[in-house]
């Protein structure tokens, strides 16, 4: 996880969609409709 957070490793091959915490239902819908393989939930600090 540290490598991803510091930018030395990209998560793009794993996550095909990113959503914020309020959009989690949209992420699940995209996976259900096969528009996304894995959805990354981002948290704004």
ABEGO torsion letter per residue (X at the ends): XAAAAAGABBAAAABABBBBAAAAAAAAAAAAAGABABBBBBBBX
